Amino acid sequence: MNNILLIDDDADDQLIFKEAISEVTDKVGCIFANNGFEALSWLIRLDPAPSIVFLDLNMPIMNGFECLEQIRKNDQWRKIPVIIFSTSNNPEDKRKSEKLGASFFLTKTSDFQLLKIKLSEILQSHFPGIELFGQITRIK
């Protein structure tokens, strides 16, 4: 089974993310960290490393930018796709994330269906052939 590490200090966002993933596929497990420091502790212990990291930017102790920088400095984690998952829609945050090595920038949405669509697109792009529940299509 592939694992996702979600780094986010908001318990509600963690719950919504987990629910969305579970409605998209049962082929991916979720691990949660509440800040960048806790995430790095998880990464050291996890074997194998998570397949994808979803990373919030605004967190206490170690924010997303600092965590992303540490992930990209480590040879074992450097190639893990890191998806910024933030309420920010600030172009400067997007530029800084890209400069630090983020793979994608996903702005959080309150639209649960749209979140499922975005997550299914990301999962399909990183796990070709992954089994998804039903056909999830973008509504125009």
C-alpha positions as CSV (number, residue, x, y, z in Angstrom):
1,M,0.0,0.0,0.0
2,N,1.2,3.5,-0.8
3,N,1.3,6.0,2.1
4,I,0.6,9.7,2.1
5,L,2.0,12.0,4.8
6,L,-0.2,15.0,5.5
7,I,1.5,17.7,7.5
8,D,-1.1,20.1,8.8
9,D,-1.8,21.5,12.3
10,D,-5.6,21.8,11.7
11,A,-7.4,18.7,13.0
12,D,-10.5,19.5,10.9
13,D,-8.4,19.7,7.7
14,Q,-6.8,16.4,8.6
15,L,-10.2,14.8,9.0
16,I,-11.6,16.2,5.7
17,F,-8.4,15.1,3.9
18,K,-8.6,11.6,5.2
19,E,-12.3,11.4,4.3
20,A,-11.7,12.6,0.8
21,I,-8.9,10.1,0.3
22,S,-11.0,7.3,1.6
23,E,-13.8,8.2,-0.8
24,V,-11.3,8.3,-3.7
25,T,-9.4,5.0,-3.1
26,D,-8.6,2.4,-0.5
27,K,-5.1,1.8,-2.0
28,V,-3.5,4.7,-0.1
29,G,-3.0,5.1,3.6
30,C,-2.7,8.4,5.5
31,I,-0.2,9.4,8.1
32,F,-0.6,12.7,9.9
33,A,1.9,15.2,11.4
34,N,0.9,18.4,13.1
35,N,4.0,20.5,12.1
36,G,7.2,20.3,10.2
37,F,9.3,19.1,13.1
38,E,6.9,16.2,13.8
39,A,6.9,15.3,10.1
40,L,10.7,15.1,10.0
41,S,10.5,12.8,13.0
42,W,8.0,10.6,11.1
43,L,10.2,10.6,7.9
44,I,13.2,9.4,9.9
45,R,11.2,6.4,11.3
46,L,9.1,5.5,8.2
47,D,10.3,2.6,6.1
48,P,9.4,2.8,3.4
49,A,9.1,6.6,3.1
50,P,5.7,8.0,2.2
51,S,5.0,8.0,-1.5
52,I,3.7,11.6,-1.4
53,V,3.8,14.4,1.1
54,F,1.0,17.0,1.4
55,L,2.3,20.0,3.3
56,D,0.6,23.0,4.8
57,L,2.5,26.2,5.0
58,N,1.2,27.9,8.1
59,M,2.0,25.8,11.2
60,P,3.6,26.3,14.6
61,I,7.1,25.1,15.6
62,M,8.3,24.5,12.0
63,N,6.3,26.0,9.1
64,G,5.9,24.4,5.7
65,F,8.7,26.3,4.0
66,E,11.2,25.3,6.6
67,C,10.0,21.7,6.4
68,L,10.1,21.6,2.6
69,E,13.7,22.9,2.7
70,Q,14.7,20.1,5.1
71,I,13.0,17.5,3.0
72,R,14.8,18.6,-0.1
73,K,18.2,18.7,1.7
74,N,17.9,15.0,2.6
75,D,19.1,12.5,0.0
76,Q,16.6,9.9,1.1
77,W,13.6,12.2,0.8
78,R,14.6,14.5,-2.0
79,K,12.6,12.7,-4.7
80,I,9.4,12.4,-2.7
81,P,6.7,14.5,-4.4
82,V,5.7,17.3,-2.0
83,I,2.4,18.9,-2.7
84,I,1.8,22.2,-0.9
85,F,-1.7,22.1,0.6
86,S,-2.5,25.5,1.9
87,T,-5.3,28.1,2.3
88,S,-2.8,30.5,0.7
89,N,-3.4,31.7,-2.8
90,N,-0.6,34.2,-2.6
91,P,1.6,34.2,-5.8
92,E,4.7,34.8,-3.6
93,D,4.0,31.7,-1.6
94,K,3.6,29.7,-4.8
95,R,6.9,31.1,-6.2
96,K,8.8,30.4,-2.9
97,S,7.3,26.8,-2.8
98,E,8.4,26.1,-6.3
99,K,11.9,27.6,-5.6
100,L,12.2,25.3,-2.6
101,G,11.3,22.2,-4.7
102,A,7.5,21.7,-4.2
103,S,6.0,19.5,-6.9
104,F,2.6,21.1,-7.0
105,F,0.7,23.8,-5.1
106,L,-2.9,22.9,-4.2
107,T,-5.0,25.6,-2.5
108,K,-7.4,24.2,0.0
109,T,-11.1,24.4,-0.9
110,S,-14.3,24.1,1.1
111,D,-15.8,22.2,-1.8
112,F,-15.5,18.6,-0.9
113,Q,-16.2,17.3,-4.4
114,L,-13.5,19.6,-5.8
115,L,-11.0,18.3,-3.2
116,K,-11.8,14.7,-4.2
117,I,-11.3,15.6,-7.9
118,K,-7.9,17.3,-7.2
119,L,-6.7,14.5,-5.0
120,S,-7.7,11.9,-7.6
121,E,-5.8,13.8,-10.3
122,I,-2.7,14.0,-8.1
123,L,-2.9,10.3,-7.2
124,Q,-3.4,9.2,-10.8
125,S,-0.4,11.3,-11.9
126,H,1.8,9.8,-9.2
127,F,0.4,6.2,-9.1
128,P,-0.5,5.3,-12.7
129,G,-3.1,2.5,-12.7
130,I,-4.2,3.1,-9.1
131,E,-7.7,1.9,-8.5
132,L,-10.1,4.8,-7.8
133,F,-13.7,4.4,-6.6
134,G,-16.0,5.3,-9.4
135,Q,-15.4,7.8,-12.1
136,I,-14.5,11.2,-10.6
137,T,-14.9,13.9,-13.2
138,R,-14.7,17.6,-13.2
139,I,-18.0,19.4,-13.3
140,K,-18.0,22.5,-15.5
